[in-house]
Amino acid sequence: MNHIAKLYMRQRCHLCEDAKRILKEIQQTFDFSIVEVDIDKDERLIELYGISIPVIELEGEEIQSGIINKNFVCKAFSEKKIPFSS
């Protein structure tokens, strides 16, 4: 099964770039794909997330938004039993 972490973000957002960097670092430990979703391309997502970005969603569950904490996200990956990278 391919596990996916969605990163809801927008262009020119330093917190979004930080979140992307953190997810890429976590990929060194866990086996998952990152899907970037630019909320500015969808009115519904703008309304839903607005200023809450970045938002990380894992296995369909929002796990963290705003300032992303790597340790918190790693714990969520462990709790969701995402397999380790090979």
DOLUM-747456 format. One record per residue (C-alpha): x, y, z. Coordinates in steps of 0.5 Angstrom, whole numbers, padded with zeros to 4 digits, always signed. Each point is the difference from the previous one (the first is absolute). Example, Ala and Ser with C-alpha at 12.3 -4.5 7.8 and 13.67 -1.06 7.14 Angstrom:
// residues 2
+0025-0009+0016;+0002+0007-0002;
END
This chain:
// residues 86
+0000+0000+0000;+0003+0007-0002;-0001+0005+0006;-0001+0007-0002;+0001+0006+0004;-0004+0006-0003;+0003+0007+0001;-0005+0006-0001;+0004+0006-0001;+0001+0006-0005;+0005+0003-0003;+0005+0005+0003;-0002-0003+0007;+0006-0001+0004;-0003-0004+0005;-0002-0004-0006;+0007-0001-0002;+0002-0002+0007;-0006-0005+0000;+0003-0003-0006;+0007+0000+0002;-0002-0004+0006;-0005-0005-0004;+0006-0001-0004;+0005-0002+0006;-0005-0004+0003;+0000-0004-0007;+0007-0002+0002;-0004-0004+0006;-0007-0002-0003;-0002-0003-0006;-0005+0005-0003;-0002+0005-0006;-0001+0007+0001;-0005+0003-0004;+0000+0008+0000;-0007+0003-0001;+0000+0008-0002;-0006+0002+0004;+0000+0007-0004;-0003-0005-0006;-0006-0002+0003;-0005+0005+0003;-0003-0005+0005;+0007-0002+0003;+0002+0008+0001;-0007+0000+0004;+0002-0006+0004;+0007+0001+0001;+0001+0008-0001;+0006+0002+0005;+0000-0007+0003;+0006-0002-0005;+0004-0004+0000;-0004-0006+0001;+0002-0007+0000;-0005-0005-0001;+0002-0008+0001;-0004-0006-0002;-0006+0005+0000;+0001+0003+0006;+0002+0007+0002;+0006+0000+0004;+0003+0007+0001;-0001+0007-0003;+0004+0006+0001;+0007+0000+0003;+0002-0008-0001;+0004-0003+0005;+0004-0006-0003;-0001-0004+0007;-0007+0000+0000;-0001-0002-0007;+0005-0006+0001;-0004-0002+0005;-0006+0000-0004;+0003-0004-0005;+0002-0005+0005;-0007+0000+0003;-0003-0001-0007;+0005-0006-0001;+0003+0003-0006;+0006-0005-0002;+0007+0002+0000;+0004+0001-0006;+0004-0005-0003;
END
